[in-house]
């Protein structure tokens, strides 16, 4: 048996055996793991609110040889999403981060850049301010997974967009110029291409003071979600919920 203590983000829990819970957690040192938290559903004393999705914790767990699940002994809360007001939109954004991480990360594969990205966006995900962190997270996850196409030149002919819109479609990766666009493609506006470029060059704090209403860079979010769903080969429930906000 090997005992570990590691920074981790809680992604999801499932009830099992009446009083226990299976917990999916993204640890900084060992990547995504699943553990069993004994009696966590019955007694909230041991884990308190520490198993809420997207809680940043210091997790103590034990790995046993030839066992898929680690034994989760305790989670000390470092930062809880519940320490700030939670409205429906913020809860939806938090669910989006958790679902994307759960579906995207391979097990037992440390991904420190993804861990740091998630901590940074969580800090900026406030009631009434979700569209910057959701957009920032969506684009950066694509890049860190190696799924982000170039945003300056047409994938087909290599021409620079240079102030023209770029076109994306659900069937394939890459952005196309107006001449090479697929008939069913959608546009990324020149303004959104500039925004994407800034997102890849600057920390989220550099953009946090700006106004981010729901319609800002909505095309970028549609692009990011479509690309994620294509690579994951499934629909993201939380992405659908995000698209319904404010309608
Ligand atoms: Zn082209």
Boltz pocket constraint, residues with backbone or C-beta under 6 A from the ligand:
constraints:
  - pocket:
      binder: B
      contacts: [[A, 154], [A, 155], [A, 156], [A, 157], [A, 158], [A, 159], [A, 176], [A, 177], [A, 178], [A, 179], [A, 180]]
      max_distance: 6.0
